[in-house]
Amino acid sequence: MHSADTEASDSALADYRQYYGLTRDPFQDDPEFAFFGGAGRGALLEQLQHLCQFSASFLAVLGKPGVGKSRAALELANSFEADDEICLLNAEPGVEAADVLGQMARQFSLPLDGEPSIGRLLAALRHFAQVADEEDRLALTVIDDAHHLDEKTLGALISLLQGQDKSGRRLHIVLFAEPEMVTRLDQFNMHDVLIHDFDLPPFNLEEATDYLNFRMEMSGYMGPEVFTEERVEAWWRRAEGRLPRLHTQARQWLLESVTPQQQQSKSGERSSLPVVHIVVVAVLLGVLLMVFIYSSGSDDEPERETLAAPRDSQPVTLPAGDHPPGAARADEQARLAEEEGNLIPPPPEAPLRSSGSPEVQPDGAMSASSASSAKASVPAEGGTAEEATPTRQSALAQSSSAASSTASAPKASKLPEIPEDEQVILSWQPSDYTLQLLGASSRESVERYLSEQPNRTQLLSFESRRQGKPWFVVVTGRYSSSDAAREAVSQLPEAQRSAGPWPRPVEDIQAEIETLRDLAE
């Protein structure tokens, strides 16, 4: 029985692959499937590649289960040159420090005898990283499911980055883990090792739809997009960000989209004779119906003639209060115009009043500011009244400007004062880029860092939020493109280069600042 079910399932898969022209199952659990660079995944990969080559920082990519961390980890490990030393590990629950360091040593092909201690493994890995640096080769370790690592293992990995020179070459470590890892890493508080963490959020509805269509395209489908947001929305909500669940829903729909057509085809073959009889009967009924219509049509002619109004009939008189539609609209427009004229009677031949006209107080006297405005509107000696009177366009513009400033004044009074650095960032073009140097949860540590930098006047800081808690970021420079920002890294002081700065769109930073201000209202 189980064998029959399996054969039926395989047959259904083959049917829908043939129907859509697919070379493979687009929703199979295949870690080697093409990498989806949408939803910011491609940009994240570029940042990780940059930091792995030019920084000495500890990197962590955080995301909930099922959002695609494993696929991103594999893509990062495969994105470097063949002569680079890359180690890709998957941390199993309960794994210990000796196991992780031993796997790193084996993948890097280090000569070790017996079962070396943790101390010997750490010494061997540090020496290996130094040799790789001298030979201008990258040494990178990527650990997936790193939330399974215990505190001892995390401490050993971080210690591998301590004491590295400022060149940033040596060993690099990237962890892919669940969100709670950021709290565990912050507890180590190692001042000589910078920790950069990145979020890998679930797809929104639009991104999920694009993702499903991408997988269809990568599987050989050449037709119009199969999946729409309306069709995907229910699956997306049930999946709760987990891509395997989304794959199951999409595959099931593909199977169902093909099965009814096959059943209909088989049903048609079995009932071919009754269908012929039905068609013949339908044709006969159609002929009889047409005969009936034509025969009854000639009898209706006299009746329609008797219903037509005679030519000498009297004009139709509408009841009192009823008017033709055109007249009703005209009367209504006249009434509205009259009401408007009664409500706001224009002064006879009065010049157009500008926004600078004097304001009359309740007792009939002018305010001091209004009186001065009135004097200013009087034409100067030798001038004409036409020159002193503003045009309608300028008057409306001034009035609009005054109303806008008046309307915005109460809102501005409620907002907190914007720090000077954030004002500078908000004044930049959203399309610009800047270099992020540092992020920390303590304002004091950021201020201490700023005070120690030789180019303090070129550094800016702003406040944001990370995991709902205050997060303070330091940036430097304003550049027209991401490439221009990368080229400027070599001009930074040595300490800042070692921090692994990377380009950030100004638009994203401005959005973080505005979001925090909205929360403060």
C-alpha positions as CSV (number, residue, x, y, z in Angstrom):
1,M,0.0,0.0,0.0
2,H,2.8,2.4,0.9
3,S,4.5,1.5,-2.4
4,A,1.4,2.4,-4.3
5,D,1.1,5.8,-2.5
6,T,4.7,6.6,-3.3
7,E,4.2,5.7,-7.0
8,A,1.1,7.9,-7.2
9,S,3.0,10.8,-5.5
10,D,5.9,10.5,-7.9
11,S,3.5,10.4,-10.9
12,A,1.8,13.6,-9.7
13,L,5.1,15.3,-9.3
14,A,6.1,14.3,-12.8
15,D,2.7,15.5,-14.2
16,Y,3.0,19.0,-12.8
17,R,6.7,19.3,-13.8
18,Q,5.7,18.3,-17.3
19,Y,2.7,20.7,-17.4
20,Y,4.8,23.7,-16.3
21,G,7.9,22.7,-18.2
22,L,10.1,22.3,-15.1
23,T,13.5,20.7,-15.2
24,R,13.4,20.0,-11.4
25,D,11.1,20.3,-8.4
26,P,11.2,24.0,-7.5
27,F,10.3,23.5,-3.9
28,Q,12.3,20.5,-2.9
29,D,14.6,20.7,0.1
30,D,17.8,21.3,-1.7
31,P,20.5,23.4,0.0
32,E,22.3,23.9,-3.3
33,F,19.3,25.6,-4.9
34,A,19.9,29.0,-6.5
35,F,20.4,31.8,-3.9
36,F,17.6,34.4,-3.8
37,G,19.2,37.8,-3.6
38,G,16.0,39.7,-3.1
39,A,14.6,41.1,0.2
40,G,18.0,42.5,1.0
41,R,19.7,39.1,1.0
42,G,22.2,40.1,-1.7
43,A,23.1,43.3,0.0
44,L,23.7,41.5,3.3
45,L,26.0,39.0,1.5
46,E,28.0,41.9,0.1
47,Q,28.5,43.4,3.6
48,L,29.6,40.1,5.0
49,Q,32.1,39.6,2.2
50,H,33.5,43.0,2.7
51,L,33.9,42.6,6.5
52,C,35.4,39.1,6.1
53,Q,38.2,40.6,3.9
54,F,38.8,44.0,5.6
55,S,38.0,43.8,9.3
56,A,39.0,41.9,12.3
57,S,35.5,41.8,13.8
58,F,33.4,38.9,15.0
59,L,30.2,38.6,12.8
60,A,26.8,37.2,13.7
61,V,23.8,36.9,11.4
62,L,20.6,36.5,13.4
63,G,17.2,35.2,12.3
64,K,14.2,33.2,13.4
65,P,14.0,29.5,12.5
66,G,13.2,28.8,8.8
67,V,14.0,32.3,7.4
68,G,16.9,30.9,5.3
69,K,20.0,31.2,7.5
70,S,21.5,27.9,6.3
71,R,21.2,28.9,2.6
72,A,22.8,32.3,3.3
73,A,25.7,30.6,5.3
74,L,26.3,28.2,2.4
75,E,26.3,31.1,-0.2
76,L,28.8,33.1,1.9
77,A,31.1,30.1,2.2
78,N,31.0,29.5,-1.6
79,S,31.4,33.1,-2.6
80,F,35.2,33.3,-2.0
81,E,38.2,32.3,-4.2
82,A,39.3,28.7,-4.5
83,D,42.6,29.4,-2.8
84,D,41.0,30.9,0.3
85,E,40.8,28.7,3.4
86,I,37.0,28.2,4.2
87,C,35.6,26.1,7.0
88,L,31.8,25.6,7.0
89,L,30.4,23.9,10.2
90,N,26.9,23.0,11.4
91,A,26.6,23.1,15.2
92,E,24.6,20.2,16.6
93,P,22.9,20.4,20.0
94,G,25.2,19.6,22.8
95,V,28.4,20.1,20.8
96,E,31.5,21.1,22.9
97,A,34.4,23.4,22.4
98,A,36.9,20.7,21.7
99,D,34.6,19.3,18.9
100,V,34.2,22.6,17.2
101,L,37.9,23.6,17.3
102,G,38.8,20.0,16.2
103,Q,36.5,20.2,13.2
104,M,38.0,23.6,12.3
105,A,41.5,22.1,12.5
106,R,40.6,19.2,10.3
107,Q,38.9,21.3,7.6
108,F,42.0,23.6,7.6
109,S,44.1,20.4,7.3
110,L,46.3,21.2,10.3
111,P,48.7,18.5,11.4
112,L,47.6,17.4,14.8
113,D,48.3,14.0,16.6
114,G,45.9,12.2,18.9
115,E,43.3,14.2,20.7
116,P,44.8,17.6,21.3
117,S,43.6,19.8,24.2
118,I,41.6,23.0,23.6
119,G,44.8,25.0,24.3
120,R,46.8,23.2,21.6
121,L,43.9,23.6,19.1
122,L,43.7,27.3,19.8
123,A,47.5,27.7,19.4
124,A,47.4,25.7,16.1
125,L,44.5,27.8,14.7
126,R,46.2,31.1,15.6
127,H,49.4,30.0,13.9
128,F,47.5,28.8,10.8
129,A,45.7,32.2,10.6
130,Q,49.1,34.0,10.7
131,V,50.5,31.9,7.9
132,A,47.4,32.5,5.8
133,D,47.8,36.2,6.3
134,E,51.4,36.2,5.2
135,E,50.5,34.3,2.1
136,D,47.6,36.7,1.4
137,R,44.9,34.0,1.8
138,L,41.6,34.4,3.6
139,A,41.0,32.1,6.6
140,L,37.2,32.0,7.3
141,T,35.0,29.9,9.6
142,V,31.3,29.9,9.1
143,I,29.2,28.2,11.7
144,D,25.5,27.5,11.1
145,D,23.0,26.9,13.9
146,A,25.5,28.6,16.2
147,H,22.8,29.0,18.9
148,H,23.6,25.4,19.9
149,L,27.2,26.5,21.0
150,D,27.7,26.8,24.8
151,E,29.4,29.7,26.5
152,K,32.8,28.0,26.7
153,T,32.8,27.4,22.9
154,L,31.8,31.0,22.2
155,G,34.5,32.3,24.5
156,A,37.1,30.2,22.8
157,L,36.0,31.4,19.3
158,I,36.1,35.0,20.4
159,S,39.6,34.5,21.9
160,L,40.9,33.5,18.5
161,L,40.4,37.1,17.3
162,Q,42.1,38.7,20.3
163,G,45.5,40.2,19.7
164,Q,45.2,40.3,15.9
165,D,47.0,43.1,14.1
166,K,45.1,46.0,12.6
167,S,45.3,44.8,9.1
168,G,42.2,42.8,9.5
169,R,43.5,39.7,7.5
170,R,44.1,36.8,9.9
171,L,41.1,34.6,10.9
172,H,37.5,35.6,10.4
173,I,34.4,34.0,12.1
174,V,30.8,34.3,11.1
175,L,28.0,32.8,13.2
176,F,24.4,32.1,11.8
177,A,22.1,31.8,14.8
178,E,18.7,32.6,16.3
179,P,18.1,36.2,17.7
180,E,18.9,35.4,21.3
181,M,22.5,35.0,20.4
182,V,23.0,38.8,20.4
183,T,22.4,38.9,24.1
184,R,24.9,36.2,24.8
185,L,27.6,37.8,22.7
186,D,27.1,41.2,24.5
187,Q,27.7,39.6,27.8
188,F,31.4,38.9,26.8
189,N,32.0,42.6,26.5
190,M,35.5,42.2,25.0
191,H,36.9,45.7,24.2
192,D,39.5,44.5,21.8
193,V,37.1,42.5,19.7
194,L,34.3,44.2,17.8
195,I,31.1,42.3,17.3
196,H,28.9,43.1,14.3
197,D,25.4,41.5,14.2
198,F,23.0,41.5,11.3
199,D,19.3,40.7,11.1
200,L,17.9,38.3,8.6
201,P,14.2,39.1,8.8
202,P,11.3,36.9,7.4
203,F,9.9,37.8,4.0
204,N,7.0,40.1,3.8
205,L,4.1,39.2,1.4
206,E,5.6,40.9,-1.6
207,E,9.0,39.3,-1.0
208,A,7.5,35.9,-0.5
209,T,5.7,36.1,-3.8
210,D,8.8,37.2,-5.6
211,Y,10.7,34.3,-3.9
212,L,8.2,31.7,-5.1
213,N,8.3,33.0,-8.7
214,F,12.1,33.1,-8.5
215,R,12.2,29.4,-7.6
216,M,9.9,28.6,-10.5
217,E,12.1,30.5,-12.9
218,M,15.2,28.8,-11.6
219,S,13.6,25.4,-12.2
220,G,13.0,26.1,-15.9
221,Y,9.6,27.7,-16.0
222,M,9.4,30.1,-18.9
223,G,5.7,31.4,-18.7
224,P,4.1,34.3,-17.0
225,E,4.3,34.5,-13.2
226,V,2.3,31.8,-11.5
227,F,2.1,33.2,-8.0
228,T,0.4,36.5,-7.1
229,E,0.1,38.2,-3.7
230,E,-3.6,37.3,-3.6
231,R,-2.9,33.7,-4.0
232,V,0.2,33.6,-1.7
233,E,-1.2,35.6,1.2
234,A,-3.0,32.8,3.0
235,W,0.1,30.5,2.7
236,W,2.4,33.3,3.8
237,R,0.3,33.9,7.0
238,R,0.3,30.2,7.8
239,A,4.0,29.8,7.2
240,E,4.9,32.5,9.8
241,G,8.2,33.2,8.1
242,R,9.3,29.6,7.8
243,L,10.3,28.9,4.2
244,P,9.8,25.1,4.3
245,R,6.2,25.6,5.2
246,L,5.8,28.0,2.3
247,H,7.4,25.5,0.0
248,T,4.9,22.8,1.0
249,Q,1.9,25.1,0.4
250,A,3.2,26.1,-3.1
251,R,4.0,22.5,-4.1
252,Q,0.5,21.4,-3.0
253,W,-1.1,24.1,-5.1
254,L,0.9,23.1,-8.2
255,L,-0.3,19.5,-7.8
256,E,-3.9,20.6,-7.4
257,S,-3.7,22.9,-10.4
258,V,-2.8,19.9,-12.6
259,T,-4.9,17.2,-11.1
260,P,-8.4,18.6,-12.0
261,Q,-7.4,18.9,-15.7
262,Q,-6.3,15.3,-15.8
263,Q,-9.5,14.1,-14.1
264,Q,-11.6,16.1,-16.5
265,S,-9.7,14.6,-19.5
266,K,-10.2,11.1,-18.3
267,S,-13.9,11.8,-17.5
268,G,-14.4,13.1,-21.0
269,E,-13.0,9.9,-22.5
270,R,-15.3,7.7,-20.5
271,S,-18.4,9.7,-21.4
272,S,-17.8,10.5,-25.1
273,L,-21.1,8.9,-26.3
274,P,-23.5,10.8,-23.9
275,V,-21.8,14.0,-24.7
276,V,-22.7,13.6,-28.5
277,H,-26.3,13.0,-27.6
278,I,-26.4,16.0,-25.4
279,V,-24.9,18.2,-28.2
280,V,-27.6,17.0,-30.7
281,V,-30.4,17.7,-28.2
282,A,-29.0,21.2,-27.5
283,V,-28.9,22.0,-31.2
284,L,-32.5,21.0,-31.7
285,L,-33.6,23.0,-28.7
286,G,-31.8,26.0,-30.1
287,V,-33.5,25.7,-33.5
288,L,-36.9,25.5,-31.9
289,L,-36.2,28.5,-29.7
290,M,-35.2,30.6,-32.7
291,V,-38.4,29.6,-34.6
292,F,-40.5,30.6,-31.6
293,I,-38.8,34.0,-31.2
294,Y,-39.2,34.9,-34.9
295,S,-42.8,33.8,-35.0
296,S,-43.7,35.8,-31.8
297,G,-41.8,38.8,-33.0
298,S,-44.2,39.6,-35.9
299,D,-47.2,39.4,-33.5
300,D,-45.6,42.0,-31.2
301,E,-45.3,44.7,-33.8
302,P,-48.9,46.0,-33.6
303,E,-48.8,46.1,-29.9
304,R,-45.6,48.2,-29.9
305,E,-47.3,50.6,-32.4
306,T,-50.3,51.1,-30.1
307,L,-48.0,51.9,-27.2
308,A,-46.2,54.7,-29.2
309,A,-47.4,58.2,-28.4
310,P,-49.4,59.9,-31.2
311,R,-47.8,62.8,-32.9
312,D,-50.5,65.3,-31.9
313,S,-50.5,64.4,-28.3
314,Q,-50.2,67.1,-25.7
315,P,-46.8,67.9,-24.1
316,V,-46.1,66.0,-20.9
317,T,-46.5,68.1,-17.8
318,L,-44.4,67.1,-14.8
319,P,-45.9,67.2,-11.3
320,A,-45.2,70.2,-9.2
321,G,-41.6,70.3,-7.9
322,D,-40.3,68.0,-10.7
323,H,-37.9,69.4,-13.3
324,P,-35.9,68.0,-16.1
325,P,-32.4,66.8,-15.0
326,G,-30.6,69.6,-16.8
327,A,-32.8,72.3,-15.2
328,A,-32.4,70.8,-11.7
329,R,-28.6,71.0,-12.1
330,A,-28.8,74.6,-13.2
331,D,-31.1,75.5,-10.3
332,E,-28.9,73.8,-7.9
333,Q,-25.8,75.6,-9.2
334,A,-27.6,78.9,-9.0
335,R,-28.7,78.2,-5.5
336,L,-25.2,77.2,-4.3
337,A,-23.7,80.3,-6.0
338,E,-26.3,82.5,-4.2
339,E,-25.6,80.9,-0.9
340,E,-21.9,81.2,-1.4
341,G,-22.3,84.9,-2.3
342,N,-24.4,85.5,0.8
343,L,-21.9,83.7,3.1
344,I,-18.8,85.4,1.8
345,P,-19.7,88.7,0.1
346,P,-16.7,90.2,-1.7
347,P,-16.1,93.9,-1.1
348,P,-17.0,96.0,-4.1
349,E,-14.0,96.6,-6.3
350,A,-11.7,95.9,-3.3
351,P,-8.1,95.0,-4.1
352,L,-7.0,91.4,-3.4
353,R,-5.9,91.1,0.2
354,S,-2.4,89.6,0.7
355,S,-1.1,87.7,3.6
356,G,0.5,90.9,4.8
357,S,-2.8,92.8,5.2
358,P,-3.4,94.4,8.7
359,E,-5.1,92.2,11.3
360,V,-8.1,93.8,13.0
361,Q,-8.4,93.2,16.7
362,P,-11.8,92.6,18.4
363,D,-12.0,96.2,19.4
364,G,-11.3,97.5,15.9
365,A,-7.7,98.5,16.5
366,M,-4.7,97.1,14.6
367,S,-1.9,95.1,16.3
368,A,1.5,96.6,16.2
369,S,2.8,94.0,13.7
370,S,-0.3,94.5,11.5
371,A,0.2,98.2,11.5
372,S,3.8,97.9,10.4
373,S,2.7,95.5,7.7
374,A,0.1,98.0,6.5
375,K,2.7,100.7,6.3
376,A,4.9,98.5,4.3
377,S,2.1,97.9,1.8
378,V,1.7,101.6,1.1
379,P,3.4,102.5,-2.2
380,A,6.7,104.3,-1.8
381,E,6.9,107.9,-3.1
382,G,7.2,107.8,-6.8
383,G,6.1,104.3,-7.1
384,T,2.8,102.9,-8.3
385,A,0.1,101.1,-6.4
386,E,0.5,98.3,-8.9
387,E,4.1,97.7,-7.8
388,A,3.2,97.7,-4.1
389,T,0.3,95.3,-4.5
390,P,1.4,91.6,-4.6
391,T,0.1,89.4,-7.3
392,R,-2.5,86.7,-6.5
393,Q,0.0,83.9,-6.9
394,S,2.4,85.5,-4.4
395,A,-0.4,86.3,-2.0
396,L,-1.6,82.7,-2.0
397,A,2.0,81.4,-1.6
398,Q,2.6,83.6,1.4
399,S,-0.7,82.6,2.9
400,S,0.0,79.0,2.4
401,S,3.4,79.3,3.9
402,A,2.1,81.1,6.9
403,A,-0.6,78.5,7.4
404,S,1.9,75.7,7.0
405,S,4.3,77.2,9.6
406,T,1.3,77.8,12.0
407,A,0.1,74.3,11.6
408,S,3.5,72.8,12.1
409,A,4.4,74.9,15.2
410,P,2.4,72.8,17.8
411,K,3.9,69.6,16.4
412,A,7.4,70.9,16.5
413,S,7.0,71.9,20.2
414,K,6.1,68.3,21.1
415,L,9.1,66.7,19.4
416,P,12.4,66.3,21.2
417,E,15.3,68.5,20.2
418,I,17.2,66.9,17.3
419,P,21.0,66.5,18.1
420,E,23.3,68.4,15.8
421,D,24.8,65.3,14.3
422,E,21.4,63.9,13.4
423,Q,20.4,67.2,11.8
424,V,23.4,67.0,9.6
425,I,22.5,63.4,8.5
426,L,18.9,64.4,7.9
427,S,20.1,67.2,5.6
428,W,21.9,64.8,3.3
429,Q,20.4,63.3,0.1
430,P,18.8,59.9,0.7
431,S,20.6,58.5,-2.2
432,D,24.0,59.2,-0.6
433,Y,26.2,56.7,1.3
434,T,28.2,56.9,4.5
435,L,30.6,54.6,6.3
436,Q,29.5,53.0,9.6
437,L,32.4,52.6,12.0
438,L,30.9,51.4,15.2
439,G,27.7,50.4,17.0
440,A,27.3,50.0,20.7
441,S,24.6,49.8,23.3
442,S,26.2,52.3,25.6
443,R,26.3,56.0,24.9
444,E,29.3,56.5,27.2
445,S,31.4,54.0,25.3
446,V,30.5,55.7,22.0
447,E,31.5,59.1,23.4
448,R,34.8,57.7,24.7
449,Y,35.5,56.2,21.3
450,L,34.8,59.6,19.6
451,S,37.1,61.5,22.0
452,E,40.0,59.1,21.2
453,Q,39.8,59.5,17.4
454,P,42.2,61.9,15.5
455,N,39.5,62.9,13.0
456,R,36.8,63.6,15.6
457,T,35.4,66.5,13.6
458,Q,34.6,64.2,10.7
459,L,32.7,61.7,12.8
460,L,28.9,61.8,13.4
461,S,26.8,59.7,15.7
462,F,23.1,59.0,16.0
463,E,20.8,57.0,18.2
464,S,18.7,54.0,16.9
465,R,17.1,50.9,18.3
466,R,18.2,47.3,18.2
467,Q,16.0,44.5,19.7
468,G,14.0,47.3,21.2
469,K,16.9,48.7,23.2
470,P,19.0,51.9,22.6
471,W,21.8,51.5,20.0
472,F,24.3,54.2,19.2
473,V,26.1,54.3,15.9
474,V,29.1,56.2,14.6
475,V,29.5,57.1,10.9
476,T,31.9,59.1,8.8
477,G,31.9,60.7,5.4
478,R,29.3,61.4,2.7
479,Y,29.7,59.7,-0.6
480,S,27.7,59.5,-3.9
481,S,27.8,55.7,-4.2
482,S,28.7,52.6,-2.4
483,D,31.8,52.1,-4.4
484,A,33.0,55.6,-3.6
485,A,32.5,54.9,0.1
486,R,34.5,51.6,-0.1
487,E,37.4,53.5,-1.8
488,A,37.5,56.0,1.0
489,V,38.1,53.3,3.6
490,S,41.8,53.3,2.8
491,Q,42.0,57.0,3.8
492,L,40.7,56.4,7.4
493,P,42.9,56.2,10.4
494,E,44.3,52.8,11.1
495,A,42.1,52.2,14.2
496,Q,39.0,52.9,12.2
497,R,40.0,50.7,9.3
498,S,40.5,47.8,11.7
499,A,36.9,48.3,12.8
500,G,35.7,47.1,9.4
501,P,33.6,50.1,8.2
502,W,31.1,49.3,5.5
503,P,28.9,51.5,3.3
504,R,25.4,52.2,4.5
505,P,22.6,54.0,2.5
506,V,21.8,57.4,4.0
507,E,18.2,56.6,3.4
508,D,18.2,53.7,5.8
509,I,19.9,55.8,8.6
510,Q,17.4,58.7,8.1
511,A,14.5,56.2,8.4
512,E,16.0,54.9,11.7
513,I,16.3,58.5,13.1
514,E,12.7,59.4,12.0
515,T,11.3,56.1,13.5
516,L,12.9,56.9,16.8
517,R,11.5,60.5,16.7
518,D,8.0,59.1,16.0
519,L,8.3,56.9,19.0
520,A,9.2,59.9,21.1
521,E,6.2,61.9,20.1
